[in-house]
């Protein structure tokens, strides 16, 4: 690649960014960075009817949160701006007129009623109405009307659109970097509208003109744009411009494997499909995912590195990424796998970092600050994080470090609490009381020596002891818990349980 690689992500601000869109942005970003190129953000807001307030800010914030920032775009002006199509609309008409001059486009004056009539007439005959070579000379346009009549209509300010004149009887050979060669018979193409009566270009014209003016070398986009590829290539040919290389990414499929992943799938399955929350819909950020985990699992939806490696830092993804290893077929979305990624990223965080995040939850729970200095919270985190997928799991996994249990798991009480248990627990309390060294290792040695000496089974003592310290038979190494909550609190909990559960 002699030319500098330039790619673009070009969303429409019509609502929140779906994770499929985030993945498209990510693949563009990885490809650009792999080749020391530029990643451009362009906002395609020519369809003002569908414009949604706040959507553009959402897109920018989502990319920033994911850690895949753009090099040029709104607010980061480069040499080919502006980067919002609505601010470029003065450009497009001249290009549409250039195509008319070159014989590749024409004015069409058909009203929507006339077109509707033709559609219904075709349907009645069991056919599909397509506006192209086989009927364009029978319709109201600058190909079928005389030059004078066309001039009069334009001078009178009659509504018109500008349509592309699709070639007849040609075979188009297209190349896609993911799908290989694609062959298209131009006879099946319709004469798409390039410029609308409201003075705005359609997606197709604006897209081609902007990609050309922004010096885009590679167009990496979702496979839903594959049907437009023939028209886009024909437009490049008509202008006499060199087309960028195209790559169409596979869809992200529903967890069941059939159909494209939608917002409804997320609502039904209880998982996010947006990077950040939008109205009632939860985002990955708010669900407690780390951005690195989201980027990692998205990268492996539809791309494989050719090795067994599943966990990649962003710099490793950039090194490993190539379009040749992107799959042609759709990638099934697996909500459980996304949790697995987050679990793995959580384990790599420092206890300090996780403790800071956990402290936010502890503040919400109004756990007094004096009962939990930072070192204490870090030690708790180090004991419970292995079982957590999210920081939000920490309270469920470790609430007993901060509050003595008020109730005990009834099922476990029935199993563990026997007639002799209160006496055994009192014996354990006496041993703990006499331990000057209240380290986990020492108290474990003292208690286990006593159990062995008394010829008791470990289960008879350890089960009930865990139950009264934790409230359930869960949690990390029991003596680590005792050391952390301290002698005074441990004795208090044993006494409270003997009192509450009695004989």
C-alpha positions as CSV (number, residue, x, y, z in Angstrom):
1,X,0.0,0.0,0.0
2,X,1.8,3.1,-1.3
3,X,-1.0,5.5,-0.6
4,X,-1.6,6.4,3.1
5,X,-4.4,4.2,4.5
6,X,-7.5,6.2,5.4
7,X,-10.7,4.6,6.6
8,X,-13.9,6.1,7.9
9,X,-16.8,5.2,10.1
10,X,-19.9,6.9,8.9
11,X,-22.9,6.4,11.2
12,X,-26.3,8.3,10.9
13,X,-27.4,10.1,14.0
14,X,-30.8,8.4,14.1
15,X,-30.5,6.9,17.6
16,X,-28.0,5.0,19.8
17,X,-25.1,3.2,18.3
18,X,-25.7,-0.6,18.2
19,X,-22.8,-2.8,19.1
20,X,-22.7,-3.9,15.5
21,X,-21.9,-0.3,14.6
22,X,-19.2,-0.3,17.4
23,X,-17.6,-3.4,15.8
24,X,-17.6,-1.7,12.4
25,X,-15.8,1.3,14.0
26,X,-13.4,-1.0,15.8
27,X,-12.5,-3.0,12.6
28,X,-11.9,0.3,10.8
29,X,-9.7,1.5,13.7
30,X,-7.7,-1.7,13.9
31,X,-7.1,-1.7,10.2
32,X,-6.0,2.0,10.2
33,X,-3.7,1.6,13.1
34,X,-2.2,-1.6,11.7
35,X,-1.2,0.3,8.6
36,X,-0.2,3.6,10.3
37,X,-3.3,5.2,8.7
38,X,-6.1,7.6,9.7
39,X,-9.5,6.7,11.2
40,X,-12.1,9.3,10.2
41,X,-15.5,9.8,11.8
42,X,-18.1,11.2,9.4
43,X,-21.7,12.0,10.5
44,X,-24.1,11.1,7.7
45,X,-27.0,13.4,8.7
46,X,-28.5,14.2,5.3
47,X,-31.8,12.5,6.3
48,X,-33.1,15.3,8.6
49,X,-36.4,13.6,9.1
50,X,-34.7,10.8,11.0
51,X,-32.2,13.0,12.9
52,X,-32.3,12.3,16.7
53,X,-31.1,15.0,19.2
54,X,-28.1,13.8,21.2
55,X,-27.3,10.8,18.9
56,X,-24.1,12.4,17.5
57,X,-22.8,13.1,21.0
58,X,-23.6,9.5,21.9
59,X,-21.6,8.2,19.0
60,X,-18.5,10.3,20.0
61,X,-18.8,9.3,23.7
62,X,-19.2,5.6,22.8
63,X,-16.1,5.6,20.7
64,X,-14.2,7.5,23.4
65,X,-15.4,5.1,26.1
66,X,-14.3,2.1,24.1
67,X,-10.8,3.6,23.7
68,X,-11.0,3.7,19.9
69,X,-10.9,7.5,19.2
70,X,-11.1,9.0,15.7
71,X,-8.2,11.0,14.2
72,X,-10.4,13.4,12.3
73,X,-14.1,14.2,12.7
74,X,-16.5,16.7,14.2
75,X,-14.5,18.7,16.7
76,X,-11.2,17.2,15.5
77,X,-11.0,19.0,12.2
78,X,-8.5,17.7,9.6
79,X,-7.8,19.0,6.1
80,X,-10.9,17.5,4.4
81,X,-13.7,18.7,6.7
82,X,-16.4,19.5,7.6
83,X,-17.3,16.1,8.8
84,X,-21.0,16.4,9.0
85,X,-22.8,15.8,5.7
86,X,-25.4,18.5,6.5
87,X,-22.5,21.0,6.5
88,X,-21.3,19.8,3.1
89,X,-24.7,19.9,1.2
90,X,-23.6,22.8,-1.0
91,X,-21.1,20.3,-2.7
92,X,-23.4,17.6,-3.9
93,X,-25.6,19.2,-6.6
94,X,-22.6,20.1,-8.8
95,X,-21.5,16.5,-8.8
96,X,-25.0,15.3,-9.7
97,X,-25.1,17.8,-12.6
98,X,-21.6,16.6,-13.7
99,X,-23.0,13.1,-14.1
100,X,-25.9,14.5,-16.2
101,X,-23.4,16.3,-18.4
102,X,-21.4,13.1,-18.9
103,X,-24.5,11.1,-19.8
104,X,-24.5,9.0,-16.6
105,X,-27.5,10.6,-14.9
106,X,-30.8,12.3,-15.9
107,X,-33.6,14.5,-14.6
108,X,-36.8,12.6,-13.7
109,X,-40.1,14.4,-13.2
110,X,-42.4,11.5,-12.4
111,X,-44.7,12.4,-9.5
112,X,-45.1,9.9,-6.6
113,X,-48.7,9.3,-7.8
114,X,-47.5,8.3,-11.2
115,X,-44.8,6.0,-9.8
116,X,-47.4,4.5,-7.5
117,X,-49.7,3.8,-10.4
118,X,-46.9,2.0,-12.3
119,X,-46.1,-0.1,-9.2
120,X,-49.7,-1.2,-8.7
121,X,-50.2,-1.9,-12.4
122,X,-47.1,-4.2,-12.3
123,X,-48.2,-5.9,-9.2
124,X,-51.6,-6.6,-10.7
125,X,-49.7,-8.4,-13.6
126,X,-47.6,-10.3,-11.1
127,X,-44.5,-8.3,-11.9
128,X,-42.2,-5.9,-10.0
129,X,-41.8,-2.3,-11.1
130,X,-38.1,-1.3,-11.5
131,X,-37.2,2.1,-12.9
132,X,-34.4,1.3,-15.3
133,X,-33.3,0.7,-18.9
134,X,-36.4,-1.4,-19.9
135,X,-39.0,1.3,-19.1
136,X,-37.1,4.7,-18.6
137,X,-38.0,5.9,-22.1
138,X,-41.7,5.5,-21.4
139,X,-41.5,7.6,-18.2
140,X,-41.3,11.3,-17.6
141,X,-37.6,12.2,-17.6
142,X,-34.9,14.0,-19.6
143,X,-34.2,10.9,-21.6
144,X,-37.8,10.5,-22.9
145,X,-38.6,14.2,-23.2
146,X,-37.2,16.8,-25.7
147,X,-34.5,19.2,-24.5
148,X,-36.9,22.2,-24.8
149,X,-39.6,20.5,-22.7
150,X,-37.0,19.6,-20.0
151,X,-35.7,23.2,-20.0
152,X,-39.3,24.5,-19.5
153,X,-40.0,22.1,-16.6
154,X,-36.7,23.2,-14.9
155,X,-37.4,26.9,-15.5
156,X,-41.0,26.5,-14.1
157,X,-39.5,25.1,-10.9
158,X,-41.2,21.7,-11.4
159,X,-40.1,19.0,-8.8
160,X,-37.5,16.6,-10.1
161,X,-35.0,14.1,-8.9
162,X,-31.7,13.2,-10.5
163,X,-31.4,9.4,-11.2
164,X,-28.3,7.4,-12.1
165,X,-28.5,5.9,-15.6
166,X,-27.6,2.2,-14.9
167,X,-25.8,0.6,-17.9
168,X,-27.5,-2.0,-20.0
169,X,-26.1,-5.5,-20.9
170,X,-22.9,-5.2,-19.0
171,X,-21.3,-7.5,-16.4
172,X,-19.7,-5.9,-13.5
173,X,-16.7,-7.6,-11.8
174,X,-16.4,-6.4,-8.2
175,X,-13.8,-7.3,-5.6
176,X,-14.5,-7.5,-1.9
177,X,-11.5,-8.0,0.5
178,X,-13.6,-10.5,2.6
179,X,-15.8,-12.1,0.0
180,X,-13.6,-12.2,-3.1
181,X,-14.9,-11.6,-6.6
182,X,-18.6,-10.7,-7.1
183,X,-20.2,-10.7,-10.5
184,X,-23.2,-8.5,-11.2
185,X,-25.5,-8.3,-14.3
186,X,-26.2,-4.6,-14.7
187,X,-29.6,-5.3,-16.3
188,X,-31.0,-6.1,-12.8
189,X,-30.0,-2.7,-11.3
190,X,-32.5,0.1,-10.9
191,X,-31.8,3.7,-11.7
192,X,-31.3,4.9,-8.1
193,X,-32.1,8.5,-7.1
194,X,-28.9,10.4,-6.4
195,X,-30.4,13.9,-5.7
196,X,-33.8,14.6,-4.2
197,X,-36.3,17.3,-4.9
198,X,-35.6,18.9,-1.5
199,X,-32.1,19.8,-2.7
200,X,-30.5,17.0,-0.6
201,X,-28.3,14.2,-2.0
202,X,-29.3,10.6,-1.3
203,X,-26.9,8.4,0.8
204,X,-25.4,7.0,-2.4
205,X,-24.2,10.2,-4.0
206,X,-23.1,11.9,-0.7
207,X,-21.2,8.8,0.3
208,X,-19.2,8.4,-2.9
209,X,-18.4,12.1,-3.1
210,X,-17.3,12.3,0.5
211,X,-15.2,9.2,0.4
212,X,-13.5,10.6,-2.7
213,X,-12.9,14.1,-1.2
214,X,-11.8,12.6,2.1
215,X,-9.2,10.4,0.3
216,X,-10.7,7.2,1.8
217,X,-8.6,4.2,0.6
218,X,-10.7,1.4,2.2
219,X,-14.4,1.2,2.9
220,X,-15.0,-1.3,5.7
221,X,-18.7,-1.6,6.4
222,X,-21.5,-4.0,7.3
223,X,-22.8,-6.5,4.8
224,X,-26.2,-4.8,4.6
225,X,-24.4,-2.4,2.2
226,X,-23.4,-5.2,-0.2
227,X,-26.5,-4.6,-2.5
228,X,-25.2,-1.0,-2.9
229,X,-21.7,-2.0,-4.0
230,X,-22.5,-2.3,-7.7
231,X,-24.0,1.3,-7.8
232,X,-21.1,2.7,-5.8
233,X,-18.5,1.1,-8.1
234,X,-20.5,2.4,-11.2
235,X,-20.5,5.9,-9.7
236,X,-16.7,5.8,-9.2
237,X,-16.4,4.7,-12.9
238,X,-18.8,7.4,-14.0
239,X,-16.8,10.2,-12.3
240,X,-13.5,8.7,-13.5
241,X,-12.2,8.3,-10.0
242,X,-10.3,5.4,-8.5
243,X,-12.6,3.5,-6.2
244,X,-11.4,2.5,-2.7
245,X,-11.1,-1.1,-1.8
246,X,-14.3,-2.5,-0.2
247,X,-14.8,-5.0,2.6
248,X,-18.2,-6.0,3.9
249,X,-18.3,-7.3,7.5
250,X,-20.6,-10.3,8.5
251,X,-23.7,-9.6,10.6
252,X,-23.8,-10.1,14.4
253,X,-26.4,-12.8,14.8
254,X,-28.9,-13.4,17.6
255,X,-27.8,-15.8,20.4
256,X,-30.0,-18.5,18.8
257,X,-28.0,-18.0,15.6
258,X,-30.8,-17.0,13.2
259,X,-31.4,-13.4,12.3
260,X,-29.6,-10.2,13.1
261,X,-29.0,-9.2,16.7
262,X,-31.6,-6.6,17.8
263,X,-32.5,-4.4,20.7
264,X,-35.4,-6.8,21.4
265,X,-33.0,-9.7,21.8
266,X,-31.2,-7.8,24.5
267,X,-34.4,-6.9,26.3
268,X,-35.5,-10.5,26.1
269,X,-32.2,-12.0,27.1
270,X,-31.3,-9.4,29.8
271,X,-28.1,-8.3,28.1
272,X,-27.1,-4.9,26.6
273,X,-26.8,-4.3,22.8
274,X,-25.6,-0.7,23.1
275,X,-22.2,0.5,24.4
276,X,-23.8,3.2,26.6
277,X,-27.3,3.5,28.1
278,X,-30.0,5.1,25.9
279,X,-33.4,6.0,27.4
280,X,-34.6,2.8,29.0
281,X,-32.0,0.6,27.4
282,X,-29.0,-0.3,29.5
283,X,-25.5,0.0,28.0
284,X,-22.4,-2.1,28.5
285,X,-20.8,0.7,30.5
286,X,-23.7,0.9,32.9
287,X,-24.0,-2.9,33.1
288,X,-20.5,-2.9,34.6
289,X,-18.4,-4.0,31.7
290,X,-14.8,-2.8,31.2
291,X,-14.3,-1.1,27.8
292,X,-11.3,-3.4,27.1
293,X,-13.5,-6.4,27.6
294,X,-16.2,-5.0,25.2
295,X,-13.5,-4.3,22.6
296,X,-12.0,-7.7,23.0
297,X,-15.2,-9.7,22.6
298,X,-16.4,-7.5,19.7
299,X,-13.1,-8.1,17.9
300,X,-13.6,-11.8,18.0
301,X,-17.2,-11.6,16.6
302,X,-16.5,-12.3,13.0
303,X,-12.7,-12.3,13.0
304,X,-10.3,-14.9,14.2
305,X,-6.6,-14.6,14.8
306,X,-5.8,-18.0,13.5
307,X,-4.5,-19.1,17.0
308,X,-6.1,-20.3,20.2
309,X,-5.6,-16.9,21.8
310,X,-8.8,-15.2,23.0
311,X,-7.7,-12.4,25.3
312,X,-6.1,-9.4,23.5
313,X,-5.0,-6.0,24.6
314,X,-5.8,-3.3,22.1
315,X,-2.2,-3.1,20.9
316,X,-2.2,-6.9,20.4
317,X,-5.4,-6.7,18.4
318,X,-3.8,-4.0,16.1
319,X,-0.8,-6.3,15.5
320,X,-2.9,-9.4,14.9
321,X,-5.8,-7.9,12.9
322,X,-6.2,-8.5,9.2
323,X,-9.3,-8.4,6.9
324,X,-8.2,-11.8,5.4
325,X,-9.2,-13.4,8.6
326,X,-12.7,-11.9,8.8
327,X,-15.3,-14.5,8.3
328,X,-17.9,-14.3,5.5
329,X,-20.7,-15.8,7.6
330,X,-22.5,-14.2,10.5
331,X,-21.1,-14.3,14.0
332,X,-23.4,-15.7,16.7
333,X,-23.6,-13.4,19.8
334,X,-23.0,-15.2,23.1
335,X,-24.0,-13.2,26.2
336,X,-22.3,-15.7,28.5
337,X,-19.0,-15.4,26.6
338,X,-19.2,-11.6,27.1
339,X,-19.3,-12.2,30.8
340,X,-16.4,-14.5,30.6
341,X,-14.3,-11.7,28.9
342,X,-15.3,-9.3,31.7
343,X,-14.4,-11.8,34.4
344,X,-10.9,-12.2,32.8
345,X,-10.4,-8.5,32.6
346,X,-11.5,-8.0,36.2
347,X,-8.9,-10.5,37.4
348,X,-6.1,-8.4,35.7
349,X,-7.1,-5.2,37.6
350,X,-5.2,-4.2,40.7
351,X,-6.9,-4.6,44.0
352,X,-6.6,-0.9,44.5
353,X,-8.4,-0.1,41.3
354,X,-11.2,-2.6,42.1
355,X,-11.4,-1.3,45.7
356,X,-12.0,2.2,44.4
357,X,-14.9,0.9,42.3
358,X,-16.3,-1.2,45.2
359,X,-16.2,1.8,47.5
360,X,-18.8,3.5,45.3
361,X,-21.1,0.6,46.0
362,X,-20.3,0.6,49.8
363,X,-21.1,4.4,49.9
364,X,-24.4,3.6,48.3
365,X,-25.0,0.9,50.9
366,X,-24.1,3.5,53.6
367,X,-21.4,1.3,55.1
368,X,-19.7,3.6,57.6
369,X,-16.2,4.8,56.4
370,X,-14.6,4.1,59.8
371,X,-15.3,0.3,59.5
372,X,-13.5,0.1,56.1
373,X,-10.2,1.8,55.5
374,X,-8.8,1.4,52.0
375,X,-6.5,-1.4,52.9
376,X,-9.4,-3.4,54.4
377,X,-11.5,-3.0,51.2
378,X,-8.5,-4.0,49.1
379,X,-8.0,-7.2,51.1
380,X,-11.7,-8.0,50.8
381,X,-11.4,-7.6,47.0
382,X,-8.4,-9.8,46.8
383,X,-10.3,-12.6,48.5
384,X,-13.6,-12.4,46.5
385,X,-12.7,-11.1,43.0
386,X,-11.9,-14.6,41.7
387,X,-15.6,-15.5,41.8
388,X,-16.8,-12.2,40.3
389,X,-17.7,-11.3,36.7
390,X,-18.5,-7.7,37.6
391,X,-17.6,-5.2,40.4
392,X,-21.3,-5.2,41.1
393,X,-21.0,-8.8,42.2
394,X,-18.7,-7.8,45.1
395,X,-21.5,-6.9,47.5
396,X,-23.3,-10.3,47.0
397,X,-19.9,-12.1,47.4
398,X,-18.6,-10.2,50.3
399,X,-21.3,-8.3,52.3
400,X,-20.5,-10.3,55.4
401,X,-17.1,-8.6,55.7
402,X,-18.9,-5.3,56.4
403,X,-22.1,-6.5,58.2
404,X,-22.6,-9.4,60.6
405,X,-25.3,-11.7,59.2
406,X,-28.8,-11.0,60.6
407,X,-30.2,-14.3,59.3
408,X,-28.7,-17.7,58.4
409,X,-29.5,-19.9,55.4
410,X,-32.3,-22.0,56.8
411,X,-31.6,-25.1,54.7
412,X,-28.0,-25.0,55.9
413,X,-29.0,-24.4,59.5
414,X,-31.0,-27.7,59.4
415,X,-28.0,-29.5,58.0
416,X,-25.3,-28.0,60.1
417,X,-26.7,-27.0,63.5
418,X,-26.9,-30.1,65.8
419,X,-27.5,-30.4,69.5
420,X,-23.8,-30.3,70.4
421,X,-23.0,-27.4,68.0
422,X,-23.4,-24.5,70.5
423,X,-20.9,-26.1,72.8
424,X,-18.4,-26.8,70.0
425,X,-18.8,-23.2,68.8
426,X,-18.2,-21.9,72.4
427,X,-15.0,-24.0,72.4
428,X,-13.9,-22.4,69.2
429,X,-14.6,-19.0,70.6
430,X,-12.4,-19.8,73.6
431,X,-9.5,-20.8,71.3
432,X,-9.9,-17.6,69.3
433,X,-10.1,-15.5,72.5
434,X,-6.7,-16.9,73.5
435,X,-5.0,-16.3,70.2
436,X,-2.6,-13.3,70.5
437,X,-1.5,-13.8,66.9
438,X,-4.8,-13.5,65.0
439,X,-3.3,-14.3,61.6
440,X,-5.2,-16.7,59.3
441,X,-2.3,-19.2,59.5
442,X,-2.1,-19.2,63.3
443,X,-5.8,-19.4,64.1
444,X,-6.2,-22.2,61.5
445,X,-3.4,-24.2,63.2
446,X,-4.9,-23.7,66.7
447,X,-8.5,-24.6,65.7
448,X,-7.5,-27.6,63.5
449,X,-5.1,-29.0,66.3
450,X,-8.0,-28.8,68.7
451,X,-10.4,-30.6,66.3
452,X,-7.8,-33.4,65.8
453,X,-7.1,-33.7,69.5
454,X,-10.9,-34.0,70.2
455,X,-11.2,-36.6,67.5
456,X,-14.0,-34.6,65.9
457,X,-14.8,-34.5,62.2
458,X,-13.8,-31.3,60.5
459,X,-17.2,-30.9,58.9
460,X,-18.9,-30.9,62.4
461,X,-17.0,-27.7,63.3
462,X,-16.0,-25.9,60.1
463,X,-19.5,-26.0,58.5
464,X,-21.4,-24.4,61.4
465,X,-18.5,-21.9,62.0
466,X,-18.7,-20.7,58.4
467,X,-22.4,-20.5,58.6
468,X,-22.4,-18.2,61.7
469,X,-19.6,-16.0,60.4
470,X,-21.0,-15.6,56.8
471,X,-24.7,-16.5,57.2
472,X,-24.3,-19.2,54.5
473,X,-21.9,-21.8,53.3
474,X,-20.1,-19.6,50.9
475,X,-17.1,-17.3,50.7
476,X,-13.3,-17.6,50.5
477,X,-11.0,-19.4,53.0
478,X,-12.7,-19.2,56.4
479,X,-9.6,-18.3,58.4
480,X,-8.8,-15.5,56.0
481,X,-12.3,-14.1,56.7
482,X,-11.8,-14.4,60.5
483,X,-8.4,-12.6,60.3
484,X,-9.9,-9.8,58.2
485,X,-12.9,-9.1,60.4
486,X,-10.8,-9.4,63.5
487,X,-11.0,-11.2,66.8
488,X,-13.6,-8.9,68.4
489,X,-16.1,-9.2,65.5
490,X,-15.5,-12.9,65.1
491,X,-16.3,-13.6,68.8
492,X,-19.4,-11.3,68.6
493,X,-20.7,-13.3,65.6
494,X,-20.2,-16.6,67.4
495,X,-21.9,-15.4,70.5
496,X,-24.9,-13.9,68.5
497,X,-25.4,-17.2,66.7
498,X,-25.3,-19.3,69.8
499,X,-27.8,-17.0,71.3
500,X,-30.0,-16.8,68.2
501,X,-29.9,-20.5,67.1
502,X,-29.5,-22.0,70.6
503,X,-30.0,-25.7,71.0
